[in-house]
Amino acid sequence: MLHRIWLGFFLLAFAAALVQWLLAGDAAVFQRMVTSLFDMAALAVELAIGLIGLMAFWLGVVAVGEASGLVDRLARLLSPLFTRLMPEVPRGHPAISSMTLNLSANILGLDNAATPLGIKAMKDLQTLNPHPEVATNAQILFLVLNTSSVTLFPVTILLYRAQMGAEDPAAVFIPILIATSCSTLAGLLVTAWVQRIRLRDTVVLGFLGGAFALLLALVGWFSTLGADALQRQSSLISNLLIVSLIMLFLVVAHRRAVNVYDTFIEGAKQGFETAIGIIPYLLAMLVAIGVFRASGALDLVLGVLRGGVEFLGFDTLWVDAMPTALMKPLSGSGARAMMIDTMNTFGVDSFQGRLAATLQGSTETTFYTLAVYFGAVGIRRARHALGCGLAADAAGIVAAIVVAYWFYT
């Protein structure tokens, strides 16, 4: 599947470039495509190098956590849930704690911390894979949950809105939370349907019910805070949890006579090797996305979409924010650029500007995550991972549009 998607980006980009040249007289489109090729190739290496230190640090911390025994306790606590959602993962397997740490980092909006933890979880799941080049059901479900994970603290988006002069930077907070919750739920339901996972189970319903009850309680608390207080509290809680987790791992490991320094070093070595190994996969995906953008194919897609919406007689106001939604599954930095461009063009507090921010926070970069996580373990056949991930993205996008009309009009 991945090779077809990758080839499709190039073929569609070339077709779009020919249209731009032959019909619009834009001969410079090919120069932009070549420039994008070189820029994306350089960006892939920059991103991978930037990940080395962070990935080495977090995998070192996780190694200390494993040596402390706390990771095993966490695994035993969540084993009843994961063994039902992922029957091929044995109770207490290290992958359970790795997945838990990764999803927790996503929930807290800690993107940089989530990536090395997610790659470690994928490597742990790979130890159970009888066919190393083919994604297992457990790996697919984990990827879908990762790319659609609920984000409680979209601090980055709030900061961008504040920098651009938004009257209330946190005005998009609850809409983002609603939209990303819909994305996560849709991703779980679609993947469960494809994999025939039994969700009508007392344990599964208990965990999910408890999670959503906690989510509703947090929404209720955050809705009582002003913009400044919300940003302060979200930043405080996120950073406090990170530091507290690190200290907990170190102290408990030390009390159990673990050589925390040597253990950290051994874990950090794995992070260095992993960051280097993902460069070819990251390069392939970013280059394809860059060419697709530079060819004007995205503009053609938006034109067709706008025409279809007008033909049906619906309001087209939301179409102006769709570049963010269409780019988000492909590139996080590209979607961020699209969001900022929309805010600049229509105003940070306009309907389009607020919708773009909501779309930015509603889903994750599915193609990027798929390329990096699967690339880190050498998986070449993604099976239904992409389809389920895009279904979650679609649910998040639709929910974001509906919520935007509810909150912003």
C-alpha positions in Angstrom: 0.0 0.0 0.0 2.7 2.5 0.9 4.5 2.1 -2.4 1.3 2.9 -4.3 0.6 6.0 -2.2 4.2 7.2 -2.6 4.1 6.6 -6.4 0.7 8.3 -6.5 2.0 11.5 -5.0 4.6 11.8 -7.8 2.2 10.9 -10.6 -0.5 13.3 -9.4 2.1 16.0 -8.9 3.5 15.6 -12.4 0.0 15.6 -13.9 -0.9 18.8 -12.0 2.4 20.4 -13.1 1.6 19.6 -16.8 -1.8 21.3 -16.4 -0.2 24.4 -14.8 2.3 24.6 -17.7 0.1 23.8 -20.7 -3.1 25.5 -19.6 -2.0 28.2 -17.3 1.4 29.0 -18.9 3.3 28.5 -15.6 6.6 27.1 -16.8 8.2 27.8 -13.4 6.2 25.0 -11.8 8.9 22.4 -12.6 11.6 24.6 -11.0 9.5 24.8 -7.9 9.1 21.0 -7.8 12.9 20.5 -8.2 13.6 23.1 -5.5 11.1 21.3 -3.2 12.8 18.0 -3.8 16.1 19.4 -2.6 14.5 21.3 0.3 12.6 18.2 1.5 15.6 16.0 1.3 17.6 18.4 3.5 14.6 18.7 5.9 14.4 15.0 6.3 18.0 14.8 7.5 17.5 17.9 9.7 14.5 16.4 11.4 16.2 13.0 11.9 19.4 14.7 13.4 17.1 16.9 15.6 15.5 13.7 16.9 18.8 12.0 17.9 19.3 13.9 21.2 15.7 13.8 22.2 15.2 10.2 21.2 18.4 9.1 23.0 17.4 11.0 26.1 13.8 9.6 26.3 14.8 6.0 25.5 17.5 6.3 28.2 14.8 7.5 30.7 12.5 4.7 29.7 15.3 2.2 30.2 15.8 3.5 33.8 12.0 3.2 34.3 12.0 -0.4 33.1 14.9 -1.2 35.4 13.1 0.4 38.3 10.2 -2.0 37.9 7.6 0.8 37.6 7.1 0.1 33.9 6.2 -3.5 34.8 3.6 -2.3 37.3 2.1 -0.1 34.7 2.0 -2.9 32.3 0.2 -5.2 34.7 -2.3 -2.4 35.4 -3.2 -1.9 31.8 -2.8 -5.5 30.6 -6.5 -6.3 30.9 -7.4 -3.6 28.5 -4.6 -4.1 25.9 -4.9 -7.9 25.9 -8.5 -7.5 24.8 -7.8 -4.8 22.2 -4.6 -6.6 21.1 -5.1 -10.3 21.7 -1.6 -11.1 20.3 0.2 -9.0 22.9 0.8 -11.1 26.1 -0.2 -9.8 29.5 2.6 -7.8 31.0 4.6 -7.4 27.7 7.0 -4.4 27.6 5.0 -3.0 24.6 2.1 -2.3 26.9 4.0 0.2 29.1 5.7 1.7 26.0 2.3 2.3 24.4 0.9 3.7 27.5 3.8 6.2 27.9 3.5 7.3 24.3 -0.3 7.8 24.4 0.0 9.7 27.6 2.6 12.0 26.0 0.2 12.6 23.1 -2.6 13.4 25.5 -0.5 16.0 27.2 0.5 17.6 23.9 4.1 16.5 24.3 4.8 15.8 20.6 8.6 15.7 20.9 8.5 13.3 23.8 5.8 11.1 22.2 7.9 10.3 19.1 10.7 8.3 20.7 8.3 6.6 23.1 6.1 5.7 20.1 9.0 4.2 18.2 10.1 2.2 21.2 6.5 0.9 21.5 6.5 -0.1 17.8 9.9 -1.9 18.3 8.5 -3.8 21.3 5.5 -4.8 19.2 7.8 -5.9 16.4 9.3 -8.5 18.7 5.9 -10.3 18.5 5.7 -10.0 14.7 6.0 -13.3 12.9 6.3 -11.5 9.6 8.7 -8.6 10.2 7.9 -6.7 7.0 4.1 -6.9 7.5 2.3 -4.8 10.1 0.4 -6.8 12.7 -3.1 -6.0 14.0 -1.6 -4.7 17.3 0.8 -2.4 15.5 -1.9 -1.0 13.3 -4.3 -0.3 16.2 -1.5 1.4 18.1 -0.6 3.5 15.1 -4.3 4.6 14.6 -4.7 5.4 18.3 -1.4 7.4 18.1 -2.3 9.4 15.1 -5.8 10.2 16.4 -4.9 10.6 20.1 -6.9 13.0 22.2 -4.9 16.2 23.0 -5.8 17.9 26.3 -3.2 20.6 26.0 -2.9 22.1 22.5 -0.4 24.7 23.9 1.4 25.3 20.6 -1.8 26.3 18.8 -2.8 28.6 21.6 0.6 30.2 21.5 0.4 30.8 17.8 -3.0 32.5 18.2 -1.6 34.6 21.0 1.4 35.7 18.9 -0.9 36.7 16.1 -3.1 38.9 18.3 -6.1 36.8 19.1 -8.5 38.4 21.5 -8.9 35.1 23.3 -6.2 32.6 22.3 -7.9 29.8 24.2 -11.3 30.2 22.5 -10.5 27.1 20.3 -9.6 24.9 23.2 -12.9 23.1 23.8 -13.7 22.8 20.0 -10.3 21.1 19.5 -10.9 18.8 22.4 -14.3 17.8 21.0 -12.9 17.3 17.5 -9.9 15.2 18.5 -12.1 13.0 20.8 -14.3 12.3 17.8 -11.2 11.4 15.8 -9.9 9.0 18.4 -13.3 7.3 18.9 -13.8 6.9 15.1 -10.3 5.4 14.8 -10.9 2.9 17.5 -14.3 1.9 16.1 -13.1 1.5 12.5 -10.0 -0.5 13.4 -12.0 -2.7 15.8 -14.5 -3.4 13.0 -11.8 -4.3 10.5 -9.9 -6.5 13.0 -13.2 -7.8 14.6 -12.2 -6.7 18.0 -15.0 -7.2 20.6 -15.6 -3.8 22.2 -18.7 -4.9 24.1 -16.6 -6.2 27.0 -16.9 -5.2 30.6 -13.2 -4.4 31.0 -13.0 -2.4 27.8 -16.2 -0.5 28.5 -15.0 0.2 32.0 -11.6 1.7 30.9 -13.2 3.7 28.1 -16.0 4.9 30.3 -13.5 6.0 33.0 -11.3 7.8 30.4 -14.2 9.7 29.0 -15.5 10.6 32.5 -12.1 12.0 33.3 -12.1 13.8 30.0 -15.5 15.5 30.7 -14.3 16.5 34.2 -11.2 18.1 32.8 -13.3 19.9 30.1 -15.6 21.2 32.9 -12.6 22.5 34.9 -10.8 24.1 31.9 -14.0 25.8 30.7 -14.0 27.8 34.0 -10.5 29.2 33.3 -9.6 32.3 31.4 -7.2 32.3 28.5 -4.1 33.2 30.5 -5.0 30.8 33.3 -5.6 28.0 30.9 -2.2 28.4 29.2 -0.5 28.6 32.6 -2.2 25.6 34.0 -1.8 23.4 30.9 1.9 24.3 30.7 2.5 23.8 34.4 0.7 20.4 34.5 2.5 19.1 31.3 6.0 20.1 32.5 5.4 19.1 36.1 4.3 15.6 34.9 7.4 15.2 32.7 9.9 16.2 35.5 8.0 14.2 38.1 8.1 11.1 35.9 11.8 11.4 35.3 12.5 11.9 39.0 10.3 9.0 40.0 12.1 6.6 37.6 15.5 7.8 38.8 14.7 7.6 42.6 13.0 4.3 42.5 15.7 2.7 40.3 18.4 4.0 42.7 16.5 2.7 45.7 16.5 -0.7 44.0 20.3 -0.7 43.6 20.1 0.0 39.8 23.1 1.7 38.2 21.0 4.5 36.8 23.9 6.1 34.8 24.9 2.9 32.9 21.3 1.9 32.4 20.5 5.4 30.9 23.5 5.2 28.6 22.5 1.8 27.2 19.0 3.1 26.5 20.3 6.2 24.9 22.4 4.2 22.5 19.2 2.6 21.1 17.8 6.1 20.6 20.8 7.1 18.5 20.6 4.0 16.3 16.8 4.4 15.8 17.1 8.1 14.8 19.7 7.3 12.1 17.6 4.3 10.8 14.5 6.3 10.1 16.2 8.8 7.7 15.5 6.8 4.4 11.8 6.4 5.3 11.4 10.0 6.4 13.2 11.2 3.3 10.9 9.2 0.9 7.7 10.5 2.4 8.7 14.2 2.8 10.1 14.4 -0.8 6.8 13.0 -2.2 4.8 15.5 -0.1 6.9 18.4 -1.1 6.6 17.7 -4.8 2.8 17.3 -4.4 2.6 20.7 -2.7 4.9 22.5 -5.2 3.1 21.2 -8.3 -0.1 23.0 -7.4 -2.1 19.8 -7.0 -3.4 20.9 -3.6 -4.8 24.1 -5.2 -6.5 22.1 -7.9 -8.1 19.8 -5.2 -9.4 22.9 -3.3 -10.9 24.3 -6.5 -12.7 21.1 -7.2 -14.0 21.0 -3.6 -15.2 24.5 -3.7 -17.0 24.0 -7.0 -18.7 20.9 -5.7 -19.9 22.6 -2.5 -21.2 25.6 -4.4 -23.1 23.2 -6.8 -24.8 21.5 -3.9 -25.8 24.9 -2.5 -24.0 24.7 0.8 -22.0 27.4 2.5 -18.3 27.4 1.3 -16.9 29.5 4.1 -15.2 26.4 5.6 -13.4 25.5 2.4 -10.9 28.4 2.9 -9.6 26.5 6.0 -9.3 23.1 4.2 -5.6 23.5 3.2 -4.8 22.8 6.9 -7.0 19.8 7.0 -5.7 18.4 3.7 -2.1 19.0 4.7 -2.3 17.7 8.3 -2.2 14.0 7.4 0.8 14.6 5.2 3.0 17.1 7.1 2.7 18.6 10.5 5.0 21.6 9.5 3.1 22.0 6.3 -0.3 22.1 8.1 1.1 24.5 10.6 2.2 26.8 7.7 -1.3 26.5 6.2 -2.9 27.4 9.5 -0.8 30.5 9.9 -1.4 31.5 6.3 -5.2 31.2 6.8 -5.0 33.3 10.0 -2.9 35.9 8.1 -5.3 36.0 5.2 -8.7 36.0 6.9 -7.7 37.2 10.5 -6.8 35.1 13.5 -10.3 35.5 15.0 -12.2 35.0 11.8 -14.3 31.9 11.2 -11.7 30.6 8.8 -8.8 31.4 11.2 -10.5 29.6 14.2 -11.5 26.7 12.1 -7.9 26.3 10.8 -6.7 26.2 14.4 -9.4 23.6 15.3 -8.4 21.5 12.3 -4.8 21.7 13.2 -5.5 20.2 16.7 -8.1 17.6 15.6 -5.8 15.0 14.1 -2.2 14.0 13.7 0.2 13.6 10.8 -0.9 10.1 9.7 1.5 9.7 6.7 4.5 11.1 8.7 3.8 8.9 11.7 3.2 5.8 9.5 6.5 6.4 7.7 8.5 7.0 10.8 7.0 4.4 13.1 6.8 1.6 10.5 10.1 2.7 9.0 11.9 2.4 12.3 11.1 -1.4 12.4 11.4 -2.1 8.7 7.7 -2.7 8.0 6.9 -2.4 4.3 3.3 -3.7 4.1 1.0 -1.4 6.2 -2.2 -3.4 5.4 -5.2 -1.4 6.6 -3.3 1.0 8.8 -3.5 3.9 6.4 -7.2 3.4 5.7 -8.1 3.3 9.3 -5.9 6.3 10.1 -7.4 8.3 7.3 -10.9 7.4 8.5 -10.0 8.8 12.0 -8.7 11.9 10.2 -11.9 12.3 8.2 -14.0 12.0 11.4 -11.8 14.7 13.1 -12.1 17.0 10.1 -15.9 16.7 9.9 -16.3 17.1 13.7 -14.0 20.2 13.5 -16.2 21.8 10.8 -19.4 21.0 12.6 -18.1 22.3 16.0 -16.7 25.4 14.3 -20.2 26.3 13.0 -21.5 25.6 16.4 -19.0 27.7 18.3 -17.9 30.4 15.9 -21.1 31.5 14.0 
